[in-house]
Amino acid sequence: MNRFEPNLRIPGPTSLPDAVREAGARQMVNHRGPEFATLQNGIIERLKKFYKTDHDVLIVTAAGTGGLESAIVSFLSPGDKILAITIGAFGDRFAKIATVYGADVTKLSFDWGMAADPAKVRAALTAGGPWKAVLMTQNETSTAVTNPIEGLAKVVKEVAPEALLIVDAISGLGAVPFETDGWKLDVVVSGSQKAWMVAPGLCFVSVSPRAWEAAAVAKMPKFYFDLAAHKTSAESGQTPWTPAVAVMFQLDVALNLMEQEGLEEIWRRHAAVGAAVRAGLTTLGFKLLADPEFASNTVTGAWIPEDLDWKAFNGKLRKLGLIVAGGQGNLKGKIFRIGHLGHVTVPNILNAMAVLEQTLIELGRPVTPGASVGAAQVAALKSLGLVK
Ligand SMILES: Cc1ncc(COP(=O)(O)O)c(C=O)c1O
């Protein structure tokens, strides 16, 4: 970010490192030729490290929703019993995709702002079944909550070991701790425009051997999103359809940057920016939406006070170069969200707090100058272990 660029604080697409932007301008290559095969094979090997999986990871040219759709149609059949655990708009969307394709979906919904409760998941699984699959959202971007996937997955393994575990990790994987194989997750979807610091256009789907067994008998209609076709093509270094080659060039560079930083350092940085945003917003007087125990380190949601004119407020933020996101679904007009994933540093957050502070002061609200910036900095330093 420089002074001519806005501070793009939405939960994806995220801003891009310069080297990633430049990579997107490269000349095209033959997507059926050896350069592309080398590019894709190299990307897949590095994605596996970030996914923490030894199994397949496939690249699909689509928005994240396409990745979710591929996960439904490739492994399931109409009439399959599915438990869809939802804690917000994206969990609802995942359940809807399965419903549209004719699955027998039981929705287990939790209040927005809360994580899924493993005891209630256990009860729901016990009450029904046998289950073909359980759908979960790792990081619910609409409510800024991160689910305890490890614990939820354990419950599913105990109560419904027959079920495939299918996880939407679109806005969290690559930013916060995650273990695909360690947590025995069968299918995990992520998207290029989130933690991966790349333009929108690609999604990634990991597939366990158990999921491939399910794919062999899956009867949902499919064509573009058939992951078995993607696997066959990937074996010869290709994709079934023309891929978003420019985004692949970007991803190649972004993965190098991520490898240089290191997975644990990336997680540490996201923990610090998450803590900084929460402390700064609270100091400004905003009430946060998420249950603090499960607050996301990639996005934060705050209630818009009833006496704050959101349009005027947001217009002023934009003029000062801060772009934030609004609410989704039930929360439209009620909350705003600050994205802090991918290419983000603590100083980016301090800038955001300074702009929020100035705007609130302009609107005549009782804010102590410097307080939120200071609180955000202290929270980040504490999170990094640099001060007590
Ligand atoms: C958790 C989650 N799931 C699904 C999606 C949908 O991704 P896309 O908008 O790329 O289709 C998003 C996008 O924000 C998301 O955050």
Ligand as a Chemical Component Dictionary entry (heavy atoms), coordinates in Angstrom:
data_LIG
# 
_chem_comp.id                   LIG 
_chem_comp.type                 NON-POLYMER 
_chem_comp.pdbx_formal_charge   0 
_chem_comp.three_letter_code    LIG 
# 
loop_
_chem_comp_atom.comp_id 
_chem_comp_atom.atom_id 
_chem_comp_atom.alt_atom_id 
_chem_comp_atom.type_symbol 
_chem_comp_atom.charge 
_chem_comp_atom.model_Cartn_x 
_chem_comp_atom.model_Cartn_y 
_chem_comp_atom.model_Cartn_z 
_chem_comp_atom.pdbx_ordinal 
LIG C1 C1 C 0 -16.172 -18.642 3.735  1  
LIG C2 C2 C 0 -16.501 -18.318 2.311  2  
LIG N1 N1 N 0 -17.110 -19.242 1.565  3  
LIG C3 C3 C 0 -17.428 -19.019 0.290  4  
LIG C4 C4 C 0 -17.123 -17.813 -0.315 5  
LIG C5 C5 C 0 -17.519 -17.598 -1.730 6  
LIG O1 O1 O 0 -16.414 -17.335 -2.523 7  
LIG P1 P1 P 0 -16.599 -16.583 -3.925 8  
LIG O2 O2 O 0 -17.176 -15.245 -3.617 9  
LIG O3 O3 O 0 -15.208 -16.536 -4.464 10 
LIG O4 O4 O 0 -17.511 -17.417 -4.734 11 
LIG C6 C6 C 0 -16.496 -16.816 0.418  12 
LIG C7 C7 C 0 -16.205 -15.505 -0.180 13 
LIG O5 O5 O 0 -16.070 -14.506 0.512  14 
LIG C8 C8 C 0 -16.166 -17.079 1.758  15 
LIG O6 O6 O 0 -15.564 -16.151 2.496  16 
# 
loop_
_chem_comp_bond.comp_id 
_chem_comp_bond.atom_id_1 
_chem_comp_bond.atom_id_2 
_chem_comp_bond.value_order 
_chem_comp_bond.pdbx_ordinal 
LIG C1 C2 SING 1  
LIG C2 N1 SING 2  
LIG C2 C8 DOUB 3  
LIG N1 C3 DOUB 4  
LIG C3 C4 SING 5  
LIG C4 C5 SING 6  
LIG C4 C6 DOUB 7  
LIG C5 O1 SING 8  
LIG O1 P1 SING 9  
LIG P1 O2 DOUB 10 
LIG P1 O3 SING 11 
LIG P1 O4 SING 12 
LIG C6 C7 SING 13 
LIG C6 C8 SING 14 
LIG C7 O5 DOUB 15 
LIG C8 O6 SING 16 
# 
